Amino acid sequence: QVQLVESGGGLVQPGGSLRLSCAASGSSMFSMYTMGWYRQAPGKQRELVATNGGSGSISYADSVKGRFTISRDNAKNTVYLQMNSLKLEDTGDYYCTARRLGTPTTYWGQGTQVTVSS
């Protein structure tokens, strides 16, 4: 069982930056997990923001390309989401996910709230 704990959310003005962190525990094979960030804006469906595979493959939603960067530190069992040039529409609850390669189970964190407001 993998546990994920997100941190780093908060209130920021448009154009500002935040860095989210997600610390994973419960597995010694963190590098074998594809890590992801999802978000859910008020009244909207949850959407995939970015993923970082164990092999280093990275993908982003079109809405965040060029502004967000996902990275991971396997030695610390942590994945990050650096968010720059934040927009009002980036507001939402951000969730970290982990899925071991070749398995169907996706683990979710409890979420951290990001509010972009002037």
N, CA, C and O of each residue as an XYZ file, in Angstrom:
472
protein
N       0.844     -1.193      0.000
C       0.000      0.000      0.000
C       0.882      1.248      0.000
O       1.761      1.408      0.847
N       0.631      2.106     -0.949
C       1.411      3.337     -1.078
C       0.621      4.497     -0.484
O      -0.570      4.652     -0.757
N       1.276      5.292      0.311
C       0.658      6.498      0.853
C       1.308      7.725      0.206
O       2.525      7.790      0.032
N       0.471      8.676     -0.138
C       0.940      9.890     -0.794
C       0.472     11.102      0.012
O      -0.697     11.195      0.386
N       1.378     12.009      0.269
C       1.042     13.212      1.025
C       1.508     14.436      0.247
O       2.703     14.637      0.031
N       0.547     15.243     -0.166
C       0.865     16.455     -0.918
C       1.059     17.639      0.028
O       0.521     17.673      1.135
N       1.832     18.592     -0.437
C       2.016     19.837      0.302
C       2.391     20.935     -0.678
O       2.730     20.669     -1.831
N       2.328     22.170     -0.206
C       2.775     23.286     -1.026
C       1.677     24.135     -1.631
O       1.957     25.153     -2.264
N       0.439     23.733     -1.447
C      -0.647     24.544     -1.982
C      -0.807     25.843     -1.220
O      -0.200     26.040     -0.167
N      -1.627     26.721     -1.760
C      -1.858     27.988     -1.079
C      -2.505     29.002     -1.987
O      -3.011     28.673     -3.059
N      -2.479     30.233     -1.542
C      -3.052     31.351     -2.284
C      -1.939     32.119     -2.973
O      -0.938     32.464     -2.346
N      -2.109     32.384     -4.247
C      -1.105     33.099     -5.020
C      -1.793     34.013     -6.013
O      -2.898     33.724     -6.473
N      -1.147     35.104     -6.340
C      -1.703     36.031     -7.322
C      -1.458     35.536     -8.734
O      -0.527     34.765     -8.966
N      -2.271     35.961     -9.672
C      -2.006     35.595    -11.078
C      -0.600     36.010    -11.480
O      -0.133     37.097    -11.140
N       0.065     35.120    -12.213
C       1.441     35.358    -12.603
C       2.456     34.831    -11.617
O       3.650     34.792    -11.911
N       1.997     34.428    -10.459
C       2.892     33.916     -9.427
C       3.254     32.460     -9.623
O       2.883     31.832    -10.614
N       3.990     31.939     -8.653
C       4.480     30.558     -8.726
C       4.213     29.826     -7.421
O       4.134     30.425     -6.349
N       4.078     28.532     -7.545
C       3.993     27.631     -6.400
C       4.701     26.340     -6.776
O       4.763     25.967     -7.948
N       5.231     25.668     -5.771
C       5.773     24.336     -5.997
C       5.066     23.357     -5.084
O       5.102     23.485     -3.860
N       4.426     22.384     -5.693
C       3.779     21.318     -4.947
C       4.746     20.159     -4.777
O       5.564     19.877     -5.652
N       4.637     19.503     -3.651
C       5.435     18.318     -3.376
C       4.510     17.168     -3.018
O       3.425     17.372     -2.474
N       4.946     15.977     -3.326
C       4.195     14.781     -2.974
C       5.190     13.748     -2.479
O       6.025     13.259     -3.239
N       5.095     13.425     -1.219
C       5.979     12.445     -0.609
C       5.287     11.090     -0.580
O       4.164     10.964     -0.091
N       5.962     10.087     -1.102
C       5.416      8.731     -1.155
C       6.073      7.847     -0.115
O       7.263      7.981      0.172
N       5.293      6.952      0.442
C       5.819      5.972      1.380
C       5.070      4.668      1.173
O       4.012      4.626      0.544
N       5.639      3.614      1.714
C       4.988      2.311      1.633
C       5.524      1.414      0.543
O       5.053      0.289      0.373
N       6.518      1.908     -0.207
C       7.117      1.083     -1.242
C       8.596      1.424     -1.347
O       8.991      2.583     -1.225
N       9.401      0.400     -1.573
C      10.838      0.630     -1.740
C      11.216      0.749     -3.207
O      12.394      0.881     -3.540
N      10.215      0.700     -4.090
C      10.488      0.713     -5.531
C       9.882      1.954     -6.172
O       9.218      1.866     -7.205
N      10.113      3.108     -5.557
C       9.503      4.341     -6.037
C       9.807      4.599     -7.506
O       8.955      5.103     -8.238
N      11.002      4.259     -7.933
C      11.401      4.525     -9.315
C      10.574      3.730    -10.316
O      10.564      4.048    -11.506
N       9.880      2.698     -9.842
C       9.059      1.867    -10.719
C       7.641      2.407    -10.885
O       6.825      1.811    -11.587
N       7.353      3.523    -10.244
C       6.010      4.082    -10.281
C       5.935      5.251    -11.252
O       6.829      6.094    -11.315
N       4.857      5.275    -11.997
C       4.518      6.472    -12.751
C       3.787      7.416    -11.809
O       2.763      7.066    -11.223
N       4.329      8.608    -11.675
C       3.750      9.598    -10.779
C       2.981     10.630    -11.599
O       3.370     10.973    -12.716
N       1.914     11.102    -11.038
C       1.106     12.076    -11.759
C       0.510     13.128    -10.853
O       0.437     12.966     -9.635
N       0.090     14.201    -11.474
C      -0.663     15.256    -10.794
C      -1.970     15.459    -11.552
O      -1.982     15.619    -12.773
N      -3.058     15.449    -10.806
C      -4.370     15.771    -11.332
C      -4.857     17.022    -10.598
O      -4.337     17.392     -9.545
N      -5.852     17.648    -11.177
C      -6.480     18.757    -10.471
C      -7.973     18.745    -10.747
O      -8.446     18.220    -11.756
N      -8.693     19.342     -9.812
C     -10.135     19.465     -9.957
C     -10.553     20.866     -9.561
O     -10.440     21.265     -8.402
N     -11.035     21.599    -10.540
C     -11.523     22.946    -10.282
C     -12.961     22.869     -9.766
O     -13.664     21.896    -10.041
N     -13.396     23.868     -9.034
C     -14.767     23.870     -8.522
C     -15.799     23.686     -9.633
O     -15.811     24.442    -10.605
N     -16.651     22.698     -9.490
C     -17.710     22.459    -10.460
C     -17.274     21.789    -11.743
O     -18.057     21.662    -12.684
N     -16.012     21.355    -11.782
C     -15.506     20.725    -12.999
C     -14.994     19.323    -12.707
O     -14.788     18.943    -11.554
N     -14.796     18.566    -13.779
C     -14.261     17.222    -13.619
C     -12.760     17.265    -13.333
O     -12.056     18.209    -13.690
N     -12.320     16.232    -12.695
C     -10.901     16.105    -12.425
C     -10.168     15.902    -13.743
O     -10.640     15.176    -14.618
N      -9.004     16.549    -13.882
C      -8.240     16.432    -15.123
C      -6.777     16.132    -14.825
O      -6.240     16.515    -13.785
N      -6.157     15.442    -15.761
C      -4.742     15.116    -15.632
C      -3.920     16.347    -15.980
O      -4.166     16.996    -16.996
N      -2.959     16.663    -15.149
C      -2.097     17.827    -15.361
C      -0.752     17.412    -15.932
O      -0.289     17.980    -16.921
N      -0.123     16.423    -15.308
C       1.209     16.014    -15.745
C       1.523     14.625    -15.207
O       1.017     14.216    -14.162
N       2.364     13.913    -15.938
C       2.835     12.613    -15.478
C       4.340     12.507    -15.656
O       4.929     13.148    -16.526
N       4.943     11.687    -14.814
C       6.384     11.429    -14.871
C       6.579      9.937    -14.661
O       6.406      9.428    -13.554
N       6.943      9.236    -15.739
C       7.114      7.805    -15.670
C       8.421      7.409    -15.014
O       9.326      8.232    -14.875
N       8.521      6.163    -14.616
C       9.732      5.703    -13.967
C      10.952      5.797    -14.858
O      12.075      5.931    -14.373
N      10.732      5.727    -16.166
C      11.838      5.811    -17.117
C      12.189      7.243    -17.472
O      13.099      7.487    -18.264
N      11.471      8.187    -16.891
C      11.725      9.593    -17.173
C      10.811     10.202    -18.200
O      10.931     11.389    -18.504
N       9.893      9.420    -18.746
C       8.957      9.973    -19.719
C       8.022     10.953    -19.023
O       7.523     10.686    -17.929
N       7.794     12.079    -19.664
C       7.015     13.154    -19.072
C       5.962     13.631    -20.056
O       6.207     13.711    -21.260
N       4.790     13.945    -19.529
C       3.728     14.503    -20.373
C       2.983     15.567    -19.601
O       2.949     15.554    -18.370
N       2.380     16.498    -20.344
C       1.640     17.607    -19.751
C       0.323     17.813    -20.478
O       0.196     17.530    -21.669
N      -0.644     18.307    -19.741
C      -1.858     18.790    -20.381
C      -1.507     20.030    -21.190
O      -0.620     20.796    -20.813
N      -2.199     20.221    -22.290
C      -1.906     21.375    -23.142
C      -2.045     22.690    -22.385
O      -1.328     23.652    -22.661
N      -2.961     22.726    -21.439
C      -3.248     23.960    -20.715
C      -2.103     24.401    -19.802
O      -2.073     25.551    -19.365
N      -1.166     23.503    -19.511
C      -0.076     23.861    -18.589
C       1.306     23.779    -19.233
O       2.305     24.120    -18.600
N       1.368     23.333    -20.475
C       2.666     23.216    -21.152
C       3.379     24.563    -21.184
O       2.786     25.595    -21.498
N       4.658     24.525    -20.853
C       5.451     25.740    -20.844
C       5.369     26.516    -19.546
O       6.139     27.451    -19.329
N       4.439     26.135    -18.679
C       4.293     26.839    -17.389
C       4.567     25.927    -16.201
O       5.111     26.369    -15.188
N       4.197     24.673    -16.321
C       4.370     23.718    -15.222
C       5.505     22.750    -15.556
O       5.745     22.423    -16.719
N       6.191     22.303    -14.515
C       7.246     21.313    -14.676
C       7.090     20.247    -13.605
O       7.067     20.549    -12.412
N       6.982     18.996    -14.042
C       6.945     17.880    -13.107
C       8.333     17.277    -13.017
O       9.013     17.105    -14.028
N       8.747     16.961    -11.810
C      10.055     16.340    -11.617
C       9.959     15.388    -10.440
O       8.986     15.409     -9.686
N      10.973     14.559    -10.290
C      10.950     13.593     -9.203
C      12.343     13.412     -8.645
O      13.340     13.576     -9.348
N      12.393     13.077     -7.387
C      13.643     12.727     -6.722
C      13.438     11.333     -6.148
O      12.829     11.172     -5.091
N      13.945     10.337     -6.843
C      13.717      8.955     -6.411
C      14.391      8.649     -5.078
O      13.927      7.788     -4.330
N      15.459      9.336     -4.785
C      16.143      9.106     -3.509
C      15.289      9.580     -2.331
O      15.415      9.073     -1.216
N      14.428     10.549     -2.592
C      13.560     11.093     -1.540
C      12.114     10.609     -1.675
O      11.248     11.003     -0.895
N      11.864      9.764     -2.656
C      10.494      9.273     -2.900
C       9.512     10.429     -3.025
O       8.420     10.399     -2.456
N       9.909     11.429     -3.765
C       9.108     12.642     -3.856
C       8.980     13.089     -5.308
O       9.926     13.015     -6.092
N       7.788     13.551     -5.634
C       7.544     14.147     -6.942
C       7.102     15.589     -6.722
O       6.424     15.904     -5.744
N       7.493     16.446     -7.636
C       7.212     17.872     -7.513
C       6.427     18.370     -8.717
O       6.475     17.785     -9.799
N       5.716     19.446     -8.509
C       5.073     20.151     -9.615
C       5.368     21.629     -9.429
O       4.790     22.295     -8.569
N       6.278     22.126    -10.250
C       6.594     23.551    -10.232
C       5.613     24.258    -11.151
O       5.513     23.939    -12.335
N       4.897     25.212    -10.598
C       3.860     25.911    -11.353
C       4.234     27.386    -11.444
O       4.298     28.089    -10.435
N       4.478     27.836    -12.657
C       4.826     29.230    -12.900
C       3.740     29.899    -13.735
O       2.897     29.234    -14.336
N       3.780     31.218    -13.757
C       2.820     31.997    -14.548
C       1.392     31.526    -14.297
O       0.625     31.296    -15.231
N       1.058     31.391    -13.041
C      -0.247     30.848    -12.678
C      -1.386     31.751    -13.145
O      -1.284     32.978    -13.138
N      -2.454     31.110    -13.543
C      -3.643     31.795    -14.036
C      -4.828     31.505    -13.111
O      -4.801     30.563    -12.319
N      -5.841     32.317    -13.229
C      -7.036     32.114    -12.419
C      -7.596     30.709    -12.610
O      -8.085     30.086    -11.667
N      -7.517     30.224    -13.843
C      -8.084     28.904    -14.150
C      -7.252     27.747    -13.632
O      -7.651     26.592    -13.782
N      -6.123     28.022    -13.034
C      -5.326     26.966    -12.400
C      -5.830     26.654    -10.992
O      -5.360     25.712    -10.355
N      -6.767     27.430    -10.520
C      -7.339     27.200     -9.195
C      -7.990     25.828     -9.116
O      -8.687     25.404    -10.038
N      -7.759     25.145     -8.011
C      -8.377     23.844     -7.813
C      -7.657     23.035     -6.763
O      -6.673     23.472     -6.166
N      -8.175     21.847     -6.556
C      -7.516     20.891     -5.669
C      -6.582     20.028     -6.517
O      -6.988     19.474     -7.538
N      -5.351     19.925     -6.088
C      -4.337     19.172     -6.827
C      -4.037     17.867     -6.090
O      -3.794     17.846     -4.883
N      -4.063     16.789     -6.858
C      -3.887     15.461     -6.299
C      -2.682     14.768     -6.921
O      -2.455     14.843     -8.129
N      -1.942     14.116     -6.100
C      -0.802     13.310     -6.542
C      -1.260     11.865     -6.722
O      -2.071     11.364     -5.943
N      -0.747     11.207     -7.736
C      -1.072      9.800     -7.961
C       0.197      8.989     -8.189
O       1.241      9.515     -8.575
N       0.069      7.704     -7.939
C       1.174      6.775     -8.169
C       0.621      5.462     -8.686
O      -0.344      4.924     -8.144
N       1.236      4.957     -9.728
C       0.831      3.657    -10.267
C       2.083      2.905    -10.678
O       2.885      3.376    -11.484
N       2.227      1.723    -10.100
C       3.403      0.923    -10.423
C       3.269      0.392    -11.846
O       2.195     -0.052    -12.252
N       4.342      0.439    -12.582
C       4.354     -0.038    -13.961
C       3.863     -1.464    -14.032
O       4.310     -2.319    -13.267
N       2.939     -1.730    -14.954
C       2.431     -3.078    -15.151
C       1.326     -3.492    -14.208
O       0.883     -4.641    -14.245
N       0.870     -2.587    -13.363
C      -0.225     -2.903    -12.444
C      -1.372     -1.930    -12.671
O      -1.155     -0.820    -13.157
N      -2.603     -2.339    -12.320
C      -3.760     -1.471    -12.581
C      -4.103     -0.502    -11.455
O      -4.922      0.398    -11.638
N      -3.490     -0.679    -10.309
C      -3.895      0.120     -9.149
C      -3.238      1.496     -9.147
O      -2.021      1.620     -9.275
N      -4.062      2.518     -8.999
C      -3.572      3.887     -8.864
C      -3.853      4.376     -7.454
O      -4.982      4.309     -6.967
N      -2.818      4.861     -6.817
C      -2.953      5.413     -5.473
C      -3.101      6.931     -5.575
O      -2.513      7.581     -6.440
N      -3.913      7.472     -4.656
C      -4.188      8.910     -4.662
C      -3.826      9.531     -3.312
O      -3.987      8.913     -2.259
N      -3.336     10.761     -3.374
C      -3.150     11.513     -2.156
C      -4.442     12.208     -1.775
O      -5.461     12.076     -2.453
N      -4.383     12.947     -0.685
C      -5.587     13.589     -0.181
C      -5.856     14.948     -0.832
O      -6.938     15.518     -0.691
N      -4.862     15.445     -1.538
C      -5.034     16.697     -2.264
C      -4.525     17.911     -1.513
O      -4.477     17.935     -0.283
N      -4.150     18.912     -2.280
C      -3.741     20.194     -1.709
C      -4.388     21.291     -2.551
O      -4.458     21.189     -3.776
N      -4.849     22.321     -1.889
C      -5.622     23.343     -2.571
C      -4.729     24.461     -3.099
O      -3.850     24.969     -2.403
N      -4.984     24.824     -4.349
C      -4.297     25.951     -4.979
C      -5.349     26.984     -5.374
O      -6.308     26.680     -6.084
N      -5.150     28.195     -4.903
C      -6.070     29.272     -5.249
C      -5.287     30.400     -5.898
O      -4.371     30.965     -5.300
N      -5.658     30.719     -7.124
C      -5.035     31.826     -7.834
C      -6.052     32.961     -7.877
O      -7.104     32.856     -8.507
N      -5.716     34.025     -7.203
C      -6.670     35.121     -7.081
C      -5.934     36.431     -6.838
O      -4.891     36.464     -6.185
N      -6.489     37.495     -7.369
C      -5.920     38.817     -7.126
C      -6.617     39.493     -5.942
O      -6.272     40.619     -5.585
